[in-house]
Amino acid sequence: MTLYPAIDLKDGQCVRLRRGVMERATVYAPDPVAQARAWQEAGFAWLHVVDLNGAFAGRPVNEAAVRAILAAASVPLQLGGGIRERATIDAWLVKGVARVIIGTAAVRNPQLVREAARAAPGRIAVSLDARDGKIAVAGWAESCELSVLELARRFEDAGVAAIIYTDISRDGLLKGLNLDATN
């Protein structure tokens, strides 16, 4: 099993949101590079980085922080948040991101996921972020009627490297996993 320690970026700092609410962010580390190094020194084999501002804006916002982490870390990094176009996917892969995570675009433009997965085998993941079993997009600000299972099935044969599930109702509360939802 691989554990992925998370670095959620808001305004260039490492934060934790409570149930995905940006206004309820707690800063845990002002320096994302120091946090990345700490996770790496603790023995983690991967880093999971999310550009929270980017998720809401629909485009990368914390690019300087992500680039700094990439320069400092010697472990692979998977990145999500605001990645909704093929050019953005390709640019991050060229910059050294090992795996790009697609969330909102997986719902709104599923063909993008398939094309990216074909072009970059093993380097594309889909994020399934759900509140009460229904998918949320655009930084979790918008809900849709699509269930987690329905969205997961859409990408069963798309060639994605991973599917990442987040239960928004538990996010940032330190309550552990919602095992019932993952069955």
SULVENLIN-V85328 format. One record per pair of residues at least 24 apart in sequence whose C-alpha atoms are under 10 Angstrom apart, sorted by the first residue. I is the first residue (numbers start at 1). J is the second residue. If there is no record, write none. Layout:
BEGIN
i->[I | I]
j->[J | J]
END
This chain:
BEGIN
i->[2 | 2 | 2 | 3 | 3 | 3 | 3 | 3 | 4 | 4 | 4 | 4 | 4 | 4 | 4 | 4 | 4 | 5 | 5 | 5 | 5 | 5 | 5 | 5 | 5 | 5 | 5 | 6 | 6 | 6 | 6 | 6 | 6 | 6 | 6 | 6 | 6 | 7 | 7 | 7 | 7 | 7 | 7 | 7 | 7 | 7 | 7 | 7 | 7 | 7 | 7 | 8 | 8 | 8 | 8 | 8 | 8 | 8 | 8 | 8 | 8 | 9 | 9 | 9 | 9 | 9 | 9 | 9 | 9 | 9 | 9 | 9 | 9 | 10 | 10 | 10 | 10 | 10 | 10 | 10 | 10 | 11 | 11 | 11 | 11 | 11 | 11 | 11 | 12 | 12 | 12 | 12 | 12 | 12 | 12 | 12 | 12 | 13 | 13 | 14 | 14 | 14 | 14 | 14 | 15 | 15 | 16 | 16 | 16 | 17 | 17 | 17 | 17 | 17 | 18 | 18 | 18 | 18 | 18 | 18 | 18 | 19 | 19 | 19 | 19 | 19 | 19 | 19 | 19 | 19 | 20 | 20 | 20 | 20 | 20 | 20 | 20 | 20 | 20 | 20 | 20 | 21 | 21 | 21 | 21 | 21 | 21 | 22 | 22 | 22 | 22 | 22 | 22 | 24 | 25 | 26 | 31 | 31 | 32 | 32 | 32 | 32 | 33 | 33 | 33 | 33 | 33 | 33 | 33 | 33 | 33 | 34 | 34 | 34 | 35 | 36 | 36 | 36 | 36 | 36 | 36 | 36 | 36 | 37 | 37 | 37 | 37 | 37 | 38 | 39 | 39 | 40 | 40 | 40 | 41 | 43 | 44 | 44 | 45 | 45 | 45 | 45 | 46 | 46 | 46 | 46 | 46 | 46 | 46 | 47 | 47 | 47 | 47 | 47 | 47 | 47 | 47 | 48 | 48 | 48 | 48 | 48 | 48 | 48 | 48 | 49 | 49 | 49 | 49 | 49 | 49 | 49 | 49 | 50 | 50 | 50 | 50 | 50 | 50 | 51 | 51 | 51 | 51 | 51 | 51 | 52 | 52 | 52 | 52 | 52 | 52 | 53 | 53 | 53 | 54 | 54 | 54 | 54 | 54 | 54 | 54 | 55 | 55 | 55 | 55 | 55 | 55 | 55 | 55 | 55 | 55 | 55 | 55 | 56 | 56 | 56 | 56 | 56 | 56 | 56 | 57 | 57 | 57 | 57 | 57 | 58 | 58 | 58 | 58 | 58 | 58 | 58 | 58 | 59 | 59 | 59 | 59 | 60 | 60 | 60 | 63 | 66 | 66 | 66 | 67 | 67 | 67 | 67 | 70 | 70 | 70 | 70 | 71 | 71 | 78 | 78 | 78 | 79 | 79 | 80 | 80 | 80 | 81 | 81 | 81 | 82 | 82 | 84 | 84 | 84 | 84 | 85 | 85 | 85 | 85 | 86 | 86 | 86 | 86 | 89 | 89 | 89 | 89 | 89 | 90 | 90 | 90 | 93 | 93 | 93 | 97 | 98 | 98 | 98 | 99 | 99 | 99 | 99 | 99 | 100 | 100 | 100 | 100 | 100 | 101 | 101 | 101 | 101 | 101 | 101 | 101 | 101 | 102 | 102 | 102 | 102 | 102 | 103 | 103 | 103 | 103 | 103 | 103 | 103 | 103 | 103 | 103 | 103 | 104 | 104 | 104 | 104 | 104 | 104 | 104 | 104 | 104 | 105 | 105 | 106 | 106 | 106 | 106 | 106 | 107 | 107 | 107 | 107 | 107 | 107 | 107 | 108 | 110 | 110 | 110 | 110 | 111 | 111 | 113 | 113 | 113 | 113 | 114 | 114 | 114 | 114 | 114 | 115 | 115 | 116 | 116 | 116 | 117 | 117 | 117 | 117 | 118 | 118 | 118 | 120 | 120 | 120 | 121 | 121 | 121 | 122 | 122 | 122 | 122 | 123 | 123 | 123 | 123 | 124 | 124 | 124 | 124 | 124 | 124 | 125 | 125 | 125 | 125 | 125 | 125 | 125 | 126 | 126 | 126 | 126 | 126 | 126 | 126 | 126 | 126 | 127 | 127 | 127 | 127 | 127 | 127 | 127 | 128 | 128 | 128 | 128 | 128 | 128 | 129 | 129 | 129 | 129 | 129 | 129 | 130 | 130 | 130 | 130 | 130 | 130 | 131 | 131 | 131 | 131 | 131 | 132 | 132 | 132 | 132 | 133 | 133 | 133 | 133 | 134 | 135 | 135 | 135 | 136 | 140 | 148 | 148 | 149]
j->[44 | 45 | 46 | 44 | 45 | 46 | 47 | 48 | 39 | 44 | 45 | 46 | 47 | 48 | 49 | 77 | 78 | 35 | 36 | 39 | 40 | 44 | 45 | 46 | 47 | 48 | 49 | 35 | 36 | 39 | 46 | 47 | 48 | 49 | 50 | 78 | 79 | 32 | 33 | 35 | 36 | 39 | 47 | 48 | 49 | 50 | 51 | 52 | 66 | 69 | 79 | 32 | 48 | 49 | 50 | 51 | 52 | 53 | 79 | 80 | 81 | 49 | 50 | 51 | 52 | 53 | 54 | 61 | 62 | 63 | 65 | 66 | 81 | 50 | 51 | 52 | 53 | 54 | 61 | 62 | 65 | 51 | 52 | 53 | 54 | 61 | 62 | 65 | 51 | 52 | 53 | 61 | 62 | 63 | 64 | 65 | 66 | 62 | 65 | 49 | 50 | 51 | 52 | 65 | 52 | 172 | 171 | 172 | 173 | 52 | 168 | 171 | 172 | 173 | 168 | 169 | 170 | 171 | 172 | 173 | 174 | 131 | 140 | 167 | 168 | 169 | 170 | 171 | 172 | 173 | 52 | 131 | 139 | 140 | 141 | 167 | 168 | 169 | 170 | 171 | 172 | 139 | 140 | 141 | 168 | 171 | 172 | 52 | 53 | 56 | 139 | 140 | 141 | 172 | 172 | 172 | 65 | 69 | 65 | 66 | 68 | 69 | 65 | 66 | 67 | 68 | 69 | 70 | 71 | 72 | 73 | 69 | 72 | 73 | 69 | 68 | 69 | 70 | 72 | 73 | 74 | 75 | 77 | 69 | 72 | 73 | 74 | 75 | 73 | 73 | 75 | 73 | 74 | 75 | 73 | 75 | 75 | 76 | 74 | 75 | 76 | 77 | 73 | 74 | 75 | 76 | 77 | 78 | 98 | 73 | 74 | 75 | 76 | 77 | 78 | 79 | 98 | 76 | 77 | 78 | 79 | 80 | 99 | 100 | 101 | 77 | 78 | 79 | 80 | 81 | 97 | 100 | 101 | 78 | 79 | 80 | 81 | 82 | 101 | 79 | 80 | 81 | 82 | 83 | 139 | 80 | 81 | 82 | 138 | 139 | 140 | 81 | 82 | 139 | 80 | 81 | 82 | 83 | 84 | 138 | 139 | 80 | 81 | 82 | 83 | 84 | 103 | 104 | 137 | 138 | 139 | 140 | 141 | 81 | 82 | 137 | 138 | 139 | 140 | 141 | 81 | 82 | 83 | 138 | 139 | 82 | 83 | 84 | 85 | 104 | 105 | 138 | 139 | 83 | 84 | 85 | 88 | 84 | 88 | 92 | 92 | 92 | 95 | 97 | 92 | 95 | 96 | 97 | 95 | 96 | 97 | 98 | 95 | 96 | 123 | 124 | 125 | 124 | 125 | 125 | 126 | 127 | 127 | 138 | 139 | 138 | 139 | 108 | 109 | 112 | 113 | 109 | 112 | 113 | 116 | 112 | 113 | 115 | 116 | 113 | 116 | 120 | 123 | 124 | 116 | 119 | 120 | 120 | 123 | 124 | 123 | 122 | 123 | 124 | 123 | 124 | 125 | 161 | 162 | 124 | 125 | 126 | 127 | 161 | 125 | 126 | 127 | 160 | 161 | 162 | 163 | 164 | 126 | 127 | 128 | 163 | 164 | 127 | 128 | 129 | 135 | 136 | 137 | 138 | 139 | 140 | 163 | 164 | 128 | 129 | 135 | 136 | 137 | 138 | 139 | 140 | 142 | 137 | 138 | 137 | 151 | 152 | 154 | 155 | 135 | 136 | 137 | 144 | 146 | 151 | 154 | 137 | 151 | 154 | 155 | 158 | 155 | 158 | 155 | 158 | 159 | 160 | 155 | 157 | 158 | 159 | 160 | 158 | 159 | 158 | 159 | 160 | 158 | 159 | 160 | 161 | 158 | 159 | 160 | 159 | 160 | 161 | 159 | 160 | 161 | 159 | 160 | 161 | 162 | 159 | 160 | 161 | 162 | 158 | 159 | 160 | 161 | 162 | 163 | 155 | 159 | 160 | 161 | 162 | 163 | 164 | 151 | 152 | 155 | 160 | 161 | 162 | 163 | 164 | 165 | 151 | 152 | 162 | 163 | 164 | 165 | 166 | 152 | 163 | 164 | 165 | 166 | 167 | 164 | 165 | 166 | 167 | 168 | 169 | 165 | 166 | 167 | 168 | 169 | 181 | 166 | 167 | 168 | 169 | 170 | 167 | 168 | 169 | 181 | 167 | 168 | 169 | 181 | 167 | 166 | 167 | 168 | 168 | 168 | 181 | 182 | 182]
END
